Amino acid sequence: MSRLEVFQISYRNRSYNAAIIPNVFTDNNERIIIGCHSLDSALFDVEKGYPDNEAQYIDESIYAFLDDEYFKLSCEEFVKIAKKYLD
């Protein structure tokens, strides 16, 4: 099992998990960024929208968001979850 490539995205002096994985929708070598749900909550409010331009910029660079606990999984398990929930 390969290790999930997790990195930190900083927003408003907090760090959030994100991962780079193979695009689960195509067979090419394209990769996508998946952010954690807590980052999604910090970046966008359903009633108020984006709190600032930085939040919108970050949000637009992320393909989708998954629950925070999934970022502890192996790459294979994480990709399987991504396929299940994002398909």
Secondary structure, 3 states (H helix, E strand, C coil): CCCCCEEEEEECCEEEEEEEEECCCCCCCCEEEEEEHHHHHHHCECCCECCCHHHHHHHHCCCEEECHHHHHCCHHHHHHHHHHHHC
